[in-house]
Amino acid sequence: MKIAQIRLSNQRITASKCETPEEVVRWLGAVQAQDYAQALWAVGLRMREATIAGVEKALQAGTILRMWIMRGTLHFILAEDAAWMLELLGKRGVAKATPKAWEYHAMDKKAMARAEKAIVAALSGGNVVTRAAMIDVLKAAGIPNDRQQSYFIFGLLCQTGVLCPGPPQGKEQTFVLLDEWAPRQRKLTYEESIVELAKRFFPSHGPATLADFANWTGLRVPEAQLGLDAVQGDLVCERLGGKEYWLSPNSSAGEGTHLLPAYDELLIGYKDRGPSYEKYGPVPISTHNGMFYATAVEDGQVLALWKRTIGKTRVTIEIRPVAPLHAEAVQEHADLLGRFLGLPPRLVIKEVTKPGPMPRGFQKGNPT
């Protein structure tokens, strides 16, 4: 079983690409999105015809939200899914906010209540307010930002469903009240919510194990098992290396060279990423503090790191491979990225380097 190649296809990177951003997010269940610019490309590369403006249009319209959902991390989700996802997964992030975290951010329950009251008052009536302006609202309520209080407050209030990131205003993050911005949200029971996640995860991420599903959602293994038990009749099970992999019965293998964004679901969506490193070895794709780099894959195997530099008239795409790659194949995907960004691409392929420490130039955070 060619696990990495089948994942390439099932994740819609090759076969049966989606028509709309909403279709991509619905198919995957959620798209990791703490790096906003990279997440836009994560959606775009899974569409048949995509532009950055087209993906952002869905965020401007409010059909897709960028929310702290699973594992306390930002994801793109469908607006209609916000209520049940927050109920099942968001509150777990709040529960993980330890007394030490409250102390570090100089916050207590009274201060949080005061912050929520001020924020709700500022946003009520359909107001869209930038992050910077929201920090000023908090200061006026007697809550400074000298201990990153705003980061702590915004995260917790998003995970409890009070507010959510709103439509982007250029590079400015905004906030809105969730119930005003996304008034039509589905309601599911606890069991229905877990089953719904399983219905989306295994067809889109398969071949995947129970551990992969639990890791992706942040559910406890017995909870994840509940979801798998409910959907396994629609799946097939392949056993390999002592593990059970579940996937759709009509799965097929994908191929080709593809430029993935940082934090892409093809790699980060699994507890065990080993199947993507079978050919070229352990290419380091993240820093010690969990920041992920953009990667290039060939037939699902990690082959290179890459980064982009956007200029006024073109986008420069620099690739550092760990094995020889086919320039024509890379150029084809670089052209796809260029069309997405609306800029002609300039492709720069560096000399082959052996897998090991991060190459110079990839040390300072995520590619932009």
C-alpha positions, 0 to 999 in steps of 0.5 A: 500500500502506497500510503503517502501517494494515496494520501496525496490523492485523498487530500485533493492535492491531485485527483478530484480537486474541489471547486470552492474554498468551502468544499475544500474545508468541508472535505478536510473537516478543518484546515490548520491556519495559524499562518494565515498566508500559508493557509490560504495556499493550503486551500487554493492548491486543493481547488481546480481554479483558485486565486488568493482573492477567491479564497479570501472572499469566502472569509470576507463573506463569513462562510469560512471562519478562522477559529481556535478549534482543535488542539488550541490551534487556529483552523479554517472551518465552515461557519455552520460547524462552529457551534458543535466544534467549539462545544466538543473541542474548543472548550478543551483548550480553555480547560488546559489554561492552567493557573500558571497561564492565568498568572503569567498573563496577569489575569483572573476570573474577574478581569476576564469577565470585565474584558468580555463585557467590554469586548461584547459592548464594542462588537455588538451590532455587527461591528468589525474591530481590528485587533489593535483597536480591541487592545485599546478597548481592553486598556480602557477597561483597565486591562493592559497588554504588558503581559500579553493579556490580549492574546490570552483573552482573545484565545479564550473568548474565541474558544468559548464561542463569544467572538471569532476572527472576522474578515481580514482588512489587509494585513490587519486581524479583526474580531466579530461576535460569533453569533452575529457573524455566523448566526446559522450554526448546526447543533450536534450532540456529543456523539454526533459531533465525534462521528461527524469528525470521523466521517470527514477525517478518514475519507480525506486523510486516509490511509490513517490510523485511530491514533492519527484521528485522535491526534488530529482532533485532540480527542482521547483515544476512547472518544476517537474509537467511538467515531471510528466504530461508527464509520468503519462500515464505509471504510476498508482496513489495510494492515501494515507494519502492525498498524491498522490503516483506514481509508475509503474503498475507492481510494487511488494513488496520486503522484507528481511534485507539489509545493505544500504550504507550512503546516499543510494537512498532508504532513501535520494531519497525522501522528505518524508522518513516517510514510512521507519520509520513506524515500529521502529520509528525515528532512527536518520540516519544523523548528524546535519550538514547533514552527513548520516550514513549507515543503515540496513533495514528490509522489507524497515523499518530502523532497525539499524545503521552499520559501517565497518572496513576494515582490512588486512584479513577481514572486521568487520561489526558492527551493532547497532539495535533499535529492535531485528534482525535476525542474519541469515538474517544479516549474509546473507547480510554481506556475500554479502558485503564481496564478494563485498569487496573481504574480509571475513566478521566478523559480530558484533551485539551490544545490542538493543538500543532505538531510540534517540541520535546517539550511541557512535562511530557513531558521527565522520562523515560517516562510512568508 
